[in-house]
Amino acid sequence: MPSRRILLVAQLAPPSPLSAARRVAGFAKHLGRRGHDVTVLCSNLSGSGPVDGARRVVRTRDLMTSRFNWRKGQFAALQGTAQGSAPMPSKLEEWVIPDLAILSWVPFALPRALGLHRERPFDVVWTSGPPPTTYLVGLALSRLHGVPWVADLRDGWRFERTRTDFPLAAMRAADAWLERTLLGAADRLTTISRPMAEDARERLGVREAHTLSNGFDLEELALVAGGDGIPDGILTPGRHSLLYTGRIGYVGRSPEPILAGVRALTRRDPDSAAKLEVLFAGPLRDDERAQIEAPDLAGTVRALGAFDRETTMRLQRRADTLLLLTTGIRGETGQKLYEYLAADRPILVVGDQTEAARVVTDGQAGIAVPLDDPDAIADGLADLVHGRVRTAADGIARRFDYAALTDELEAHLEAAISATTTVR
């Protein structure tokens, strides 16, 4: 691909620790290394400073950071920049179509994007959502200036709705119209999972819908190579450690299925349960902590608290097995899956009908169990404890390294440019 002037648009970018920012970080770095002139347009919600690989980073105002945002402290807790329980999604989201960013961020981001293009025209724009209103930036550049546009879909929007739906039928209809209109207007659509791409083609009629998975920057592993760096007493010698890292309920996941599996194993086979410890490392809501610290689970299940990213990565590489909780929706993968693959440890996926389960089982990187069957989960736990799970995932993470995924993104960007040139 020849050198291009590329605009990457996403509400979150580095140094935010949230998963959406890591996707931007991975692509910006490797596009820049390949000689592309990369500009990142994001919200000041992400923090400040440069983004590796980007020639220019533009951080616009966002009302989420204003003193009038009563949830500002909760968002800081979600990012891990302040103490406090992980927050629940705002109830206001149920009444703003398609999302709150249409009020808080896009009114600042859209005119800034148009201004940047007038100053120095872009060859192509890539917009990554959620929030869905991010795509308005791509639509404006495409319709007003003819800039080739690739829209990147990190969740299913209305496919397997992953957030609370709107209460009124008219609102749901308006949201569905926006979904079809915005995604259908892009020159090319990328999604993080195969079911999402299939849905876009079949339900929305988007012909050029393709899978561009989440990934992991393998260079980050250099940060945790050599040395231990794990606090004493975290992992118990002689017990099989099953580790979950990160937040749980903010996106609708629950610890209850795995806890029900632990209880079933304890009833059926207390000797096997005594060889297991289930560990949760990350911020918890009060209700999640109460579930995890239930008296009947004491000695088997523990909440470790939150750690910095490097310590978390070291812990992932030391645990016997990594636990991936899902909501059960078919298209679900999530950023955590790829972090786990990079850690090169066996993975237990709770939710065997998900895309995450397919990636893990097809890649022989672990096992998957049903979300709603405690006995089947107990069977999986027993298999782990007794060493009956065999993996053969050598090198699988390299398929999801952002260096490799950037090859795919470059092809999509170039295809959008070619398609726009052909139309002209």
Secondary structure, 3 states (H helix, E strand, C coil): CCCCEEEEECCCCCCCCCHHHHHHHHHHHHHHHCCCEEEEEEEHHHCCCCCCCCCEEEEECCHHHCCCCCCHHHHHHHHCCCCCCCCCCCHHHHHCCCCCHHHHCHHHHHHHHHHHHHHCCCCEEEEEECCHHHHHHHHHHHHHHCCCEEEEECCCCCCCCCCCCCCCHHHHHHHHHHHHHHHHHCCEEEECCHHHHHHHHHCCCCCCEEECCCCECHHHHHHHCCCCCCCCCCCCCCCEEEEEECCCHHHCCCCHHHHHHHHHHHHHCHHHHCCEEEEEECCCCHHHHHHHCCHHHCCCEEEEECCCHHHHHHHHHHCCEEEEECCCCCCCCCHHHHHHHHHCCCEEEECCCCHHHHHHHHCCCEEEECCCCHHHHHHHHHHHHCCCCCCCCCCHHHHHEHHHHHHHHHHHHHHHHHHHHHHC
